Amino acid sequence: MSSSDDLENFGAATRGVLAGRREEWTGTPGHPGAIVNPAVWRASTHLYPDMAALRAHPANEDGRFYYGRRGAPTQWALAEALTQLEQGAAGTVLYPSGVSAIAGALLTVLRPGDVLLMTDNAYEPSRVMGRGLLKDFGIETRWFDPTDLAAFEAACCERTRCVLLESPGSLTMEVQDVAALAAAAKARGIVSVVDNTWASPLGFQALRHGVDIVVMSLTKHVSGHSDCMMGSASAGPDWYRKLRLRAQGLGNVVSPDDASLMLRGLRTMKHRLEAESASALAIAEWLEGRPEVARVLCPMLPGSPGHAVWARDFTGGCGLFSFVLEGGTSEARDALIDALSLFGIGYSWGGFESLATPVDPASIRTASAWPLDGMEPEDRFGVRLSIGLEDTADLIADLERGLAAWAAQGAAA
């Protein structure tokens, strides 16, 4: 396939199989399309046959050999595949990590003296960026309640240049009305950027909902195997060109070996996401009925915060969600997590293996409260689960042992 137009009439699974597989990237001139996957092109130096060819090289054109930092067929294939999955995108820029992609997008849009509005449920490294890197560049960051459109509008000022959204939030899972926020931003000349890692373009088409730039941590779902790191930013023609030039100016480049692993993960992402989402929903429903649990924060679960917006706007889910314990202590929560044998303890998600980590958002909230409305003050100890590809029944049994350890710790106290 050679262009996004070739794939637009296919379903997501088919696009995932075909995207980024140009015949010239999977074969030779005499045998185009000879292999299934683009080869791994490892090269820092690109050579020209003669000086005439060097002088005739088009200036900074995508998909043409120039120098290793601008990529080769392995990286071009991944970028094109991601573009073909993101409706409305003119191109995709690759970054060494998800955080690098967020930084790259914000540094493309913002200038000294600008104000960035950031959703209060944002990924903590994004918040750290607002307090550190951006502040060092003379950019002011302000936070707003992720579910309050009026609060966002009230926070806008004449210096507001950009808004960073994240829906759902990766800890407390609030789902934002991205379309309404993007429209409100556009009416004020504000650029909207969304971290769409949770849903990916398979579950939420951010550009079609009015966002200007969509960012993902490919480390999560696209990789799917917890063995490489990368990020991406996709946009329409104008912002794509600006993103690309800024990334080149910062010297961003990704390894062709990692790009190859990402392409491998991309081919099965839809099926992994569907399996993880189905298992996560079943586990969320089970947890909702447990007396030890005060609240389940899972957008796919009816009654959970933001479920109505998720059901309206999203076409897929994710294995990542949180739950809040009914009172207890930090030590009791530690006992719960330590008792789990099938859940690893680690700060990531989207891989084939399940993970569990503590959730303590109160210390990083700026514009909205924790615990959430309707929760008791003592119900503040959360656990975030990333559901992998293990059998659902085995994960539930493991969580049951963890909840028993939580109760035992509480009784001992």
Steps between C-alpha positions, in 0.01 A plus 500: 500500500634842409267758651238556768233514230571138410395386849216729598227254398642215708434412863748567778641147510562501125663842512723374780618216279553700181615843621855611425580207272599677179639264240820702466560457875438125497697392196743602226439675165497160332281340761278759677309374803721193526478477882222566747675744733725795415861407563697660783710770334788588735691795364634831619652589163300505176710498183448666162619347172655830384503874562218559256275277708607675821425844353167384355373365832171668594520720806379321812246275335337209680582150384829587331846392613706789633658424839419244768343753733219550248421131492491221246231253387457338843416828673308634200284187493406537868423870464287436193317212669410721796386774263278255316332404828441863604216643292572855390877476553740621233800346673652366821823590678679236708673576832721294734222481766146611576629780723725614216195510271309718749801731535547512124137596440494767771833650396368520145192697604615714794726802521637702796220696665227256394261326739435125480178365650545142616230259613530429873493122445804506272781247506741608774801546266285748305438691822871491582568640154264790570672583828854450369597491132227735377545738791870519416400614150278777637174311447236503773291189567157513662282203588124458464235248609491235225120463506402868527472677164408827671814479713709457187337798333547711813869406513565623145670836462650707221836324547357147487653331200447127560296250700626151587224242544516139618189288478462285700754616757754226556447485880146609584346424161276806452378517141502848354262636240786538257284625213348779712837601647668498158218710353521749787876520451473548125248783544764683705793424268643249749678189371376170646731206569370169638685206651300215346712213630213334695270444203739531201347591162326162505281616788484877452562707188627820660560705185147424381375636833666834432840466665797659323779261612465147639782347704555137600747303704568213260674330792156387617249345257694524176799316640282272711798298622676728752829486314546839330415868545375758252249779453317661211316818403259512207331805350354660190727655234586828671582370847666186365756707311570709809530192723741340258724806475508545878585131550784533248623813676508312830684208339227247573547159342379148578684173458407295191508188717242652735293620203494142373378374838231768502384395154478141622287604796279722286383204292328332797407808703128491425463140615709555814303812588170319458610208718647725771194728499256209534700354787533842668126559485427160653748568781360850555150354532628245752678766704188718501324229699774460760441650848867598525464735201354849531513601132605351168639755253459332162355702210356185341297423815146646512475743788872572507600870461498596134333183375233691305761700308706185441196317362419793272845572358716188531492187285734294718640462847819418683623268773600790728274606788509575874304419812484665841497303822237541773713685754804313626860612515795537268657195667188293433507601135867399483402162642237461227744574220778288653262202524436498124694238304372558146525881512844650475578830673617750242427843353373409158207333329378371166723192498392136496569473875277638777629769736387666824619829652378729780304813407541812717385796289426744785854635509504583129149645465490875445153596376276207598460304819591148601317294618240551227148624574289239673795330667572515871820681611646176633447327164819632344723198446487397138648217294555520125478180301630436152326186380705283267428182311482254789174311559244725663404241759863465611536877541179519704621220726829686546318822591285308746818391680620859496176630651523234770851624585365857513227395743745302714734798523209721604387253764852474639521878526 
